[in-house]
Amino acid sequence: MLRGCLLALGLYVALAVGYFFWFASVFEPPETYIGAAVVGFLVLCCVGALTNARTALRDWSLVSTARHSLPPRDGELIAVVGTIHPLGDPLRAPFSGSECVVCEYDLARPNRASQAKDGSKSGSDYAGFLMTPCAIRSPLGEMRLLGFPILEGFDETVCHGDAAIRNARDFLSSTPFEDRAGLKLVTVLSVFTDVWSDEDGLVQKNIKLSKAEPHEILPVERWNAEAGEQPAGDICADDPCEDDTENEIDQGNESDFDGVDVADDDVEDEFALSIPRMKETLVGVGEQVCVIGVYDEMRRGLLPPKPGRSPNRLIRGSADQIEQKSRSSLFRNLIGSLVALIVIHVAIYGMMQAYLHSPEGQRRHEALGSGGVIYKI
């Protein structure tokens, strides 16, 4: 991940510098700086689309090859299509309690979740990656999945309800977490390396991303673990508006509320606002999937990546569905990026010609004199 980001940054810098020297032969600052930065970014996006087209072509080819059930070679990048099953007991998702083989989850307090939407602050309080040893039942036989994969096409589910709250409280209180809060947050990238490079198919990576303790996110006194009842009225004990509301009711102003129990409504609102955001991405038992990774003949499975290589990819769907998506992605990215590159450079050509034939461009050309250098197309 870090390597890819650095490569993208280096490519952007190279593109921006190249376009700067091209624009500088015609335009003057600050237009050259702005133009180079904008065009460099647009061309970088086009290069990214071409890379996606290449990946889609490779996926299409690998899935098509998998249809023929040819024996794979050791160290070869292959696609395995079939249904995924645990080799032992399945996992239990931490919030929903659903059976699964792979799970990604995160939990955040309401204030962090709402701030993330505004862009002012984002992130989770707790997150994790869970996986039980599993295999894909395919025409090639059972193929083990070694190393936590990148999940593609699996929906993220938001968990609600009393059962999910009780499950979350029990999970947080009984699970050891790696502390990555505060300054340690900069080391989170190493978590992905550890997860992707696992070699036995058993992953239990639970990380704490803030200073909040489990009892602060899900206070025990706010929930009834047995009956799932909502909290009593003392939940609003710290509400500064509570005293005023009680005084108005005591003074005989109940009629102003048309029979509504104000205290109960306040409790319910506070109860709803205090529920954390709980999200899960699950790979269910028996789901139809496609895994793309490097085959290891000794362990009869798909290896985790070596340094500098992409991790295994777990894609939801049948061979027909994945082939169709790959074809669509290939043509969409290829045609879109080529059309965009043509439009961008035709627009640049037109602006250069317009500037060179404008009075300002002519004056600059005359000012440079015979010894000056000006770009002409």
C-alpha distance (Angstrom), angle and dihedral (degrees) to the residues before:
residue distance angle dihedral
M1 . . .
L2 3.81 . .
R3 3.79 90.6 .
G4 3.80 90.9 52.5
C5 3.80 92.2 49.5
L6 3.79 91.5 50.5
L7 3.80 91.4 48.9
A8 3.81 91.0 50.4
L9 3.80 91.1 48.5
G10 3.81 91.5 48.8
L11 3.81 91.5 49.3
Y12 3.80 91.2 49.3
V13 3.80 91.8 51.5
A14 3.82 91.0 48.8
L15 3.82 92.0 49.5
A16 3.81 93.1 46.5
V17 3.81 92.3 49.7
G18 3.80 92.1 47.6
Y19 3.79 93.4 50.4
F20 3.80 90.6 44.7
F21 3.81 92.2 60.2
W22 3.79 90.3 45.9
F23 3.80 93.6 50.1
A24 3.81 92.9 42.2
S25 3.80 89.7 64.4
V26 3.80 89.3 64.6
F27 3.80 111.6 16.3
E28 3.79 133.0 48.4
P29 3.81 130.4 -128.8
P30 2.99 135.5 -52.6
E31 3.82 89.5 28.2
T32 3.80 90.9 57.4
Y33 3.82 92.3 55.3
I34 3.79 95.0 45.5
G35 3.80 93.7 43.3
A36 3.81 93.4 48.5
A37 3.83 92.4 49.6
V38 3.82 94.4 47.5
V39 3.80 97.9 41.9
G40 3.81 91.6 43.3
F41 3.80 90.0 55.4
L42 3.82 93.1 47.0
V43 3.80 92.1 49.6
L44 3.82 89.7 47.3
C45 3.82 88.7 56.1
C46 3.81 89.1 51.3
V47 3.80 90.7 50.6
G48 3.81 88.3 50.7
A49 3.81 89.9 52.6
L50 3.81 90.3 50.8
T51 3.82 88.7 51.4
N52 3.81 89.6 51.6
A53 3.81 89.1 50.4
R54 3.81 90.0 53.1
T55 3.82 90.9 50.1
A56 3.81 90.9 48.9
L57 3.81 90.7 51.0
R58 3.79 90.7 50.9
D59 3.83 92.2 48.6
W60 3.79 90.9 49.3
S61 3.79 90.7 51.2
L62 3.83 94.3 46.6
V63 3.81 94.6 48.4
S64 3.80 91.2 46.7
T65 3.81 89.4 52.0
A66 3.81 90.7 48.9
R67 3.81 89.5 60.7
H68 3.81 90.5 67.7
S69 3.84 92.3 56.7
L70 3.80 93.0 -136.8
P71 3.82 114.6 172.5
P72 3.83 108.4 -99.2
R73 3.78 123.0 -127.2
D74 3.78 123.9 -124.1
G75 3.82 111.8 -92.7
E76 3.80 93.1 14.3
L77 3.81 123.5 133.9
I78 3.81 105.8 -118.8
A79 3.79 142.5 165.9
V80 3.81 120.9 -128.5
V81 3.80 118.0 -163.3
G82 3.80 124.0 -167.3
T83 3.79 143.6 80.1
I84 3.80 121.7 -45.9
H85 3.81 121.8 -131.0
P86 3.82 136.1 172.0
L87 3.80 118.5 -108.8
G88 3.79 89.4 -141.3
D89 3.78 133.2 0.0
P90 3.82 115.7 -12.9
L91 3.78 123.0 -117.6
R92 3.78 123.1 -100.1
A93 3.79 112.5 -135.1
P94 3.83 110.2 -120.4
F95 3.83 96.7 -126.1
S96 3.80 109.9 20.8
G97 3.81 95.5 33.1
S98 3.82 90.1 -137.3
E99 3.79 120.3 153.0
C100 3.80 113.2 -108.1
V101 3.81 144.0 147.0
V102 3.82 99.5 -138.0
C103 3.80 128.4 28.0
E104 3.79 137.2 178.9
Y105 3.79 116.6 -172.7
D106 3.77 141.7 171.3
L107 3.78 134.7 -176.0
A108 3.79 127.7 -162.5
R109 3.76 136.0 175.9
P110 3.83 114.7 -109.8
N111 3.80 93.2 -107.1
R112 3.83 92.5 54.8
A113 3.81 92.3 44.9
S114 3.82 93.2 50.1
Q115 3.79 92.9 44.8
A116 3.80 89.9 52.3
K117 3.81 89.4 61.9
D118 3.80 90.6 53.9
G119 3.78 92.1 48.8
S120 3.81 92.8 -126.6
K121 3.79 94.6 108.5
S122 3.76 133.0 -4.1
G123 3.74 141.0 176.2
S124 3.76 143.0 87.1
D125 3.76 133.3 -89.9
Y126 3.81 94.7 -140.7
A127 3.81 131.0 14.6
G128 3.76 137.2 165.1
F129 3.79 152.2 171.2
L130 3.79 119.8 -132.5
M131 3.79 129.1 -176.8
T132 3.78 135.6 163.3
P133 3.82 122.5 -154.1
C134 3.79 105.0 -83.4
A135 3.79 143.5 163.3
I136 3.79 138.6 -151.9
R137 3.79 115.4 -122.3
S138 3.78 103.6 -141.8
P139 3.83 139.5 152.4
L140 3.81 85.6 -89.0
G141 3.80 90.2 58.9
E142 3.80 126.4 -109.2
M143 3.78 112.8 -19.0
R144 3.81 117.9 -168.8
L145 3.77 121.6 -134.0
L146 3.81 108.9 -135.9
G147 3.76 117.6 -172.7
F148 3.80 128.3 20.6
P149 3.82 108.7 -74.0
I150 3.77 133.7 -141.7
L151 3.82 105.5 -104.8
E152 3.80 117.8 -133.5
G153 3.79 126.1 -176.3
F154 3.81 96.2 8.4
D155 3.79 115.5 128.5
E156 3.77 123.0 -124.1
T157 3.80 110.6 -127.0
V158 3.80 126.1 -155.2
C159 3.81 110.8 -144.3
H160 3.81 121.5 -140.7
G161 3.77 137.8 172.9
D162 3.77 140.4 58.4
A163 3.80 94.4 -72.6
A164 3.81 91.7 55.3
I165 3.81 90.7 48.6
R166 3.80 92.4 50.9
N167 3.81 91.2 46.6
A168 3.79 91.1 49.8
R169 3.80 92.7 49.2
D170 3.80 92.4 49.3
F171 3.80 92.1 45.9
L172 3.81 94.8 49.3
S173 3.79 93.3 46.8
S174 3.81 95.7 47.8
T175 3.82 102.3 38.3
P176 3.81 125.2 83.8
F177 3.81 112.2 -131.2
E178 3.80 132.2 -159.7
D179 3.78 108.4 -121.6
R180 3.82 109.9 -125.7
A181 3.80 97.0 154.2
G182 3.80 126.0 128.6
L183 3.79 115.7 1.2
K184 3.80 90.2 -4.8
L185 3.81 87.4 72.1
V186 3.81 89.0 86.2
T187 3.82 88.5 67.9
V188 3.82 93.8 59.4
L189 3.82 91.4 101.8
S190 3.80 88.7 66.3
V191 3.82 88.0 60.8
F192 3.80 90.5 66.5
T193 3.79 90.7 50.5
D194 3.81 90.7 52.2
V195 3.81 92.9 47.0
W196 3.80 96.5 46.2
S197 3.82 93.8 45.6
D198 3.82 95.9 54.2
E199 3.80 109.7 127.5
D200 3.80 106.9 -167.7
G201 3.80 100.5 55.7
L202 3.81 93.9 -117.1
V203 3.81 112.3 113.0
Q204 3.80 125.7 175.1
K205 3.80 106.1 166.1
N206 3.80 113.2 159.1
I207 3.79 118.3 169.1
K208 3.78 134.4 -173.8
L209 3.81 112.8 -142.7
S210 3.80 102.0 -179.5
K211 3.79 141.1 34.7
A212 3.82 92.3 -105.7
E213 3.79 115.2 118.0
P214 3.84 121.5 -142.0
H215 3.81 93.2 -108.0
E216 3.83 89.5 54.5
I217 3.80 93.0 54.3
L218 3.80 95.9 40.8
P219 3.82 107.6 19.9
V220 3.78 110.8 -157.6
E221 3.78 93.3 -137.8
R222 3.81 92.0 61.0
W223 3.77 96.3 60.4
N224 3.78 134.9 54.2
A225 3.80 103.0 -141.8
E226 3.77 94.9 -162.5
A227 3.79 103.8 41.9
G228 3.81 100.9 21.4
E229 3.81 89.6 -130.5
Q230 3.76 122.5 167.6
P231 3.81 117.7 -109.1
A232 3.74 125.3 -87.4
G233 3.79 124.7 -104.6
D234 3.79 94.1 -87.4
I235 3.83 88.7 81.1
C236 3.79 87.4 87.4
A237 3.78 93.8 49.7
D238 3.82 91.3 116.5
D239 3.81 94.3 44.9
P240 3.85 107.8 119.0
C241 3.80 90.2 -151.6
E242 3.79 94.6 56.2
D243 3.83 96.8 84.7
D244 3.80 92.6 50.9
T245 3.80 91.8 49.4
E246 3.79 92.4 49.2
N247 3.83 92.0 48.9
E248 3.79 91.8 52.2
I249 3.78 91.5 50.7
D250 3.80 92.7 46.2
Q251 3.84 89.9 51.9
G252 3.77 91.6 60.8
N253 3.81 100.2 -97.4
E254 3.77 94.3 128.7
S255 3.80 90.2 116.9
D256 3.80 90.9 67.4
F257 3.81 89.5 69.1
D258 3.81 96.4 52.6
G259 3.78 94.4 -127.5
V260 3.84 95.6 -50.2
D261 3.77 115.5 143.5
V262 3.81 99.5 -125.8
A263 3.78 96.1 -169.0
D264 3.80 92.7 52.5
D265 3.81 92.4 48.1
D266 3.80 91.5 50.6
V267 3.79 90.3 49.9
E268 3.80 92.7 50.3
D269 3.82 92.4 48.2
E270 3.79 91.7 48.7
F271 3.78 90.2 46.6
A272 3.81 92.2 52.6
L273 3.81 94.2 45.9
S274 3.80 92.6 50.1
I275 3.82 95.4 57.3
P276 3.81 110.2 107.4
R277 3.78 123.5 -129.4
M278 3.82 107.9 -100.8
K279 3.81 118.5 -171.1
E280 3.80 132.7 179.2
T281 3.79 135.0 -177.4
L282 3.80 108.7 -162.5
V283 3.79 137.7 -173.0
G284 3.77 103.3 -153.5
V285 3.79 126.9 -143.9
G286 3.81 111.0 -88.9
E287 3.81 96.3 12.6
Q288 3.80 118.7 154.5
V289 3.81 106.7 -111.8
C290 3.77 145.0 158.1
V291 3.81 121.5 -140.2
I292 3.80 122.0 -161.3
G293 3.78 116.2 -164.0
V294 3.80 147.1 111.2
Y295 3.80 115.3 -64.2
D296 3.80 120.0 -126.1
E297 3.79 111.2 -162.3
M298 3.81 95.2 -166.7
R299 3.82 94.5 57.7
R300 3.77 96.2 28.4
G301 3.78 92.5 -128.6
L302 3.78 148.1 90.7
L303 3.78 112.3 -79.3
P304 3.78 126.8 -131.1
P305 3.81 112.4 -111.4
K306 3.76 125.7 -83.9
P307 3.82 117.3 -129.8
G308 3.78 109.4 -64.7
R309 3.82 94.9 18.1
S310 3.78 129.5 107.1
P311 3.82 118.3 -102.3
N312 3.78 124.0 -116.8
R313 3.80 114.7 -72.6
L314 3.80 122.0 -140.5
I315 3.81 110.9 -161.1
R316 3.77 123.7 -171.3
G317 3.80 118.1 -128.6
S318 3.77 145.1 46.8
A319 3.81 126.0 -65.9
D320 3.82 91.2 -98.7
Q321 3.80 92.6 50.8
I322 3.80 93.9 47.6
E323 3.80 92.8 46.8
Q324 3.78 90.0 51.1
K325 3.81 92.3 48.9
S326 3.81 91.3 47.1
R327 3.80 92.6 51.4
S328 3.78 91.5 47.8
S329 3.81 92.0 47.7
L330 3.81 91.9 47.2
F331 3.80 96.3 53.7
R332 3.80 94.5 37.5
N333 3.80 94.7 52.4
L334 3.80 95.8 38.2
I335 3.80 97.3 48.1
G336 3.80 93.8 37.8
S337 3.80 94.5 51.1
L338 3.83 94.3 45.5
V339 3.81 92.6 48.1
A340 3.81 90.5 47.3
L341 3.82 92.3 50.2
I342 3.82 91.1 50.2
V343 3.81 92.7 48.0
I344 3.82 92.8 47.6
H345 3.79 94.8 50.9
V346 3.80 94.4 41.5
A347 3.82 87.8 53.3
I348 3.82 90.8 49.4
Y349 3.81 90.5 49.0
G350 3.79 90.8 50.5
M351 3.83 93.4 49.1
M352 3.80 91.7 48.2
Q353 3.78 92.4 50.6
A354 3.80 91.8 46.2
Y355 3.78 91.2 50.6
L356 3.82 94.7 46.0
H357 3.81 90.7 53.3
S358 3.80 95.3 42.5
P359 3.83 121.5 99.6
E360 3.80 90.7 -111.5
G361 3.79 91.3 51.9
Q362 3.79 91.3 48.1
R363 3.80 91.2 50.1
R364 3.78 91.0 51.2
H365 3.79 90.7 49.2
E366 3.80 91.1 51.0
A367 3.82 91.0 46.5
L368 3.77 91.1 54.5
G369 3.78 89.2 54.9
S370 3.71 126.1 -165.8
G371 3.81 91.2 -46.5
G372 3.76 94.0 54.4
V373 3.74 125.1 95.0
I374 3.78 121.1 -136.3
Y375 3.73 127.3 171.0
K376 3.79 118.2 -115.7
I377 3.77 126.9 -178.5
